[in-house]
Amino acid sequence: MRSRVIQVNEKMFLIHESVIRRRISSSASLSQNEKPVETKEVEKSLRRFWKQRYPKRDSNTPYSRKPDNYTITLDKRPLKTPDGSLLVIPKNRRALAYLVAGEWESQNALLKHHSLPLTSLVARATVVFEKDLDEKKNAVERLLKYLDTDSICFRHSYPQTLVDLQRQHWDPLINWIQSHYSVRINTTEGIFRQLHPSETRERLSNIVSKFDSLKLSAFERTTMLSKSFIIGLGLVERRLSVEEAVQAAQVEVNAQIMAWGEVEDAHDVDREDIRRQFGSVVVALINENTQ
């Protein structure tokens, strides 16, 4: 069921532009004067309007707590977030600045929002978590709810293919988080959630609360996409590679594929989309100070 939702969302992204154009061109209720105006506004918002893009080191970057951060310029105009804030990239993440610039360079005639995963991560960190400490706290509380419904804590005793995949991809993660953070994780074969000890929740909450804004943004994306707090933590803490995180997040889907075969343009699209999203998380967290 989870893969189907991801598939629908991906297709919605891919057809978004064409749907808008069809509705504009086929709307008989609009007058002749209204049609050209609406069409031009839509095209203006979707079309590439710049020729060159560059990452820029700026010692006086507004909306930033530290100097010498990076911004992205499009024809010498700074790239901004939807709320009008300057898109700011920390000074110790130069690689991220160049990759964000690369996302905008890769846009051709039309601007495709789904092809800007790094930009959206940075924007989330800049607009929400850097400016609003209450929202950052609320985000941590929301993500903790995924711990009690964590997908890897709900086990199946059959079929054997699924049991084997659970042991291969989930057991090492459970062992890691318990030993590394000295916490206890409960698992169940039932359908009702089983709360973890309060000490576990408190300790993991303290750890996530100390994430900087960009890391929290990355953790939020991974957790919500995988429906797993533990997979999200494993990826941002470099316990998992991108491919290992993908396999852990798709254990049930892979078991179904092994039993019934792969659905073309469905399973393969979902798999590549989650790889892209998890990949954006890993490259966003490349820190020059720790290399």
C-alpha positions in Angstrom: 0.0 0.0 0.0 2.8 2.4 0.8 4.5 1.9 -2.6 1.2 2.7 -4.4 0.9 6.0 -2.6 4.4 7.0 -3.5 3.7 6.0 -7.1 0.6 8.1 -7.3 2.4 11.1 -5.9 5.2 10.7 -8.3 2.8 10.6 -11.3 1.0 13.6 -10.0 4.3 15.5 -10.1 5.0 14.3 -13.6 1.7 15.2 -15.1 1.1 18.4 -13.0 2.2 20.8 -15.8 0.3 19.0 -18.6 -2.9 18.9 -16.5 -2.7 22.7 -15.9 -2.2 23.3 -19.6 -5.1 21.1 -20.6 -7.5 22.7 -18.1 -6.6 26.1 -19.3 -7.0 25.3 -23.0 -10.2 23.3 -22.6 -12.0 25.6 -20.2 -15.1 26.8 -22.1 -16.3 28.9 -19.2 -13.4 31.4 -19.5 -13.8 34.4 -21.7 -11.4 35.2 -24.5 -9.8 37.9 -22.4 -9.2 35.6 -19.5 -7.6 32.7 -21.3 -4.4 34.4 -22.5 -3.8 36.0 -19.1 -4.1 32.8 -17.2 -2.0 30.9 -19.7 0.8 33.4 -19.6 0.8 33.5 -15.8 1.1 29.7 -15.6 3.9 29.5 -18.2 5.7 32.4 -16.6 5.8 30.5 -13.3 7.0 27.3 -14.8 9.5 28.4 -17.4 13.2 28.8 -16.9 13.9 32.6 -16.7 17.7 32.6 -16.1 20.7 31.9 -18.2 23.4 31.3 -15.6 23.6 30.1 -12.0 26.4 30.3 -9.5 27.0 29.5 -5.9 28.2 32.6 -4.1 30.1 33.0 -0.8 28.5 35.9 1.1 29.9 37.3 4.3 26.8 39.4 5.0 24.0 36.8 4.3 20.7 37.8 5.9 18.5 35.3 7.7 21.7 33.5 8.8 23.2 33.2 12.2 26.8 32.7 10.9 28.8 34.7 8.3 30.3 33.3 5.1 27.5 31.1 4.1 26.6 30.2 0.5 23.8 31.6 -1.6 22.8 30.7 -5.2 22.5 33.4 -7.8 20.4 33.1 -11.0 21.7 35.8 -13.4 23.1 37.6 -10.4 19.8 37.5 -8.6 19.8 35.6 -5.3 17.7 32.5 -5.1 14.9 32.8 -2.5 12.5 30.5 -0.7 8.7 30.6 -1.3 8.3 33.1 1.7 10.9 35.5 0.2 13.8 34.5 2.4 17.3 34.1 1.0 18.2 30.4 0.4 21.1 30.0 2.7 23.6 27.0 2.7 26.0 26.6 5.6 29.6 27.6 5.0 30.9 24.1 5.7 28.7 22.5 3.0 30.3 23.8 -0.2 29.5 20.6 -2.0 25.9 21.1 -1.3 26.0 24.6 -2.6 27.3 23.4 -5.9 24.8 20.6 -6.1 21.9 22.9 -5.5 23.2 25.2 -8.2 23.4 22.1 -10.4 19.8 21.3 -9.8 18.8 24.7 -11.2 21.2 24.4 -14.1 19.6 21.1 -15.0 16.2 22.7 -15.4 15.5 23.1 -19.1 12.5 24.9 -20.6 10.1 24.3 -17.7 10.8 24.4 -14.0 10.1 20.9 -12.5 9.7 21.3 -8.8 10.0 17.5 -8.1 13.5 17.6 -9.6 14.8 20.0 -6.9 15.1 17.7 -3.8 18.2 19.4 -2.4 16.7 22.8 -2.8 13.6 21.8 -0.9 15.7 20.3 1.9 17.6 23.6 2.3 14.4 25.7 2.0 12.8 23.6 4.7 15.8 24.1 7.0 16.0 27.9 6.2 12.4 28.9 6.3 11.1 26.7 9.1 13.7 25.3 11.4 16.2 28.2 11.4 13.6 30.8 12.1 11.0 29.1 14.3 12.4 27.2 17.2 8.9 26.2 18.3 8.3 24.5 15.0 11.6 22.7 15.2 10.5 21.4 18.6 7.1 20.4 17.2 8.8 18.6 14.3 10.8 16.5 16.7 7.6 15.6 18.6 5.9 14.6 15.3 8.8 12.5 14.2 8.8 10.7 17.6 5.3 9.4 16.7 6.9 7.4 13.9 8.9 5.5 16.5 5.8 4.0 18.1 4.5 2.9 14.6 7.9 2.2 13.1 7.5 -0.1 10.2 10.5 -2.2 11.2 9.0 -2.9 14.6 6.0 -4.7 13.1 7.1 -8.2 12.1 5.5 -11.0 10.1 5.9 -14.7 10.8 5.2 -15.8 7.2 5.9 -16.1 4.3 9.5 -17.3 4.8 10.7 -14.9 2.1 9.5 -11.9 4.1 10.8 -13.3 7.3 14.3 -13.7 5.8 14.2 -10.1 4.4 13.2 -8.8 7.8 16.1 -10.6 9.5 18.5 -9.4 6.8 17.6 -5.7 6.7 15.8 -5.0 10.0 17.5 -7.0 12.7 20.9 -5.3 12.3 19.2 -1.9 12.6 17.4 -2.9 15.8 20.6 -4.2 17.2 22.5 -1.0 16.2 20.1 1.5 17.8 19.8 -0.5 21.0 23.5 -0.9 21.5 24.7 2.5 20.1 22.2 4.5 22.1 21.6 2.1 25.1 17.9 2.0 24.5 15.3 -0.8 24.2 13.2 -1.2 21.1 10.0 -3.3 21.3 8.8 -5.3 18.3 5.5 -7.1 17.7 3.8 -9.5 15.3 0.4 -8.0 16.1 -1.4 -5.1 14.4 -1.5 -2.8 17.4 1.4 -0.5 18.2 3.5 -1.4 21.1 4.9 1.7 22.9 8.6 1.8 23.6 9.9 2.5 27.1 9.7 6.2 28.1 13.5 6.2 28.6 13.9 5.2 25.0 11.7 8.0 23.8 13.4 10.6 26.0 16.9 9.6 25.0 16.1 9.5 21.2 14.2 12.8 21.5 17.2 14.5 23.1 19.5 13.2 20.3 17.2 14.4 17.5 16.6 17.8 19.2 20.4 18.5 18.9 20.4 18.1 15.1 21.1 21.3 13.3 18.3 22.6 11.0 19.6 20.9 7.8 20.1 17.6 9.5 16.7 17.7 11.0 15.2 18.5 7.6 17.0 15.5 6.1 15.9 13.3 9.0 12.3 14.4 8.6 12.4 13.5 4.9 13.8 10.1 5.4 11.6 9.2 8.3 8.4 10.3 6.6 9.3 8.6 3.3 10.3 5.3 4.9 7.7 5.4 7.7 10.5 4.5 10.0 12.2 6.6 12.7 15.0 4.0 12.9 15.7 3.9 9.2 15.8 7.7 9.2 18.2 7.8 12.1 20.4 5.2 10.5 20.7 7.1 7.3 21.5 10.5 8.7 23.9 9.0 11.2 25.7 7.2 8.4 24.9 3.8 9.8 23.2 3.0 6.5 24.2 3.6 2.9 21.6 4.9 0.5 21.1 1.4 -1.0 20.9 -0.2 2.4 18.3 2.3 3.5 16.3 1.7 0.3 16.3 -2.1 0.9 15.3 -1.7 4.5 12.4 0.7 3.5 11.1 -1.7 0.9 11.3 -5.1 2.6 7.5 -5.8 2.2 7.5 -4.6 -1.4 10.5 -6.7 -2.3 8.9 -9.7 -0.7 5.9 -9.2 -2.9 8.0 -8.8 -6.0 9.8 -12.0 -5.3 6.5 -13.8 -4.9 4.5 -12.2 -7.8 7.0 -10.4 -10.0 7.7 -6.7 -10.6 5.0 -4.4 -12.0 6.7 -2.3 -14.7 6.4 1.5 -14.3 5.3 1.0 -10.7 7.7 -0.9 -8.6 10.7 0.3 -10.6 9.6 4.0 -10.5 9.0 3.8 -6.7 12.4 2.3 -6.2 14.3 5.0 -8.2 12.3 7.8 -6.5 13.2 6.6 -3.0 16.8 6.3 -4.1 16.8 9.8 -5.4 15.2 11.1 -2.1 17.5 9.2 0.1 20.5 10.2 -2.0 19.6 13.9 -1.6 19.6 13.4 2.2 23.1 11.9 2.2 24.8 14.5 -0.1 23.0 17.3 1.8 24.8 16.2 5.0 28.3 16.1 3.5 30.3 18.3 6.0 33.7 19.5 5.0 34.7 19.8 8.6 34.4 16.1 9.1 35.8 14.8 5.9 
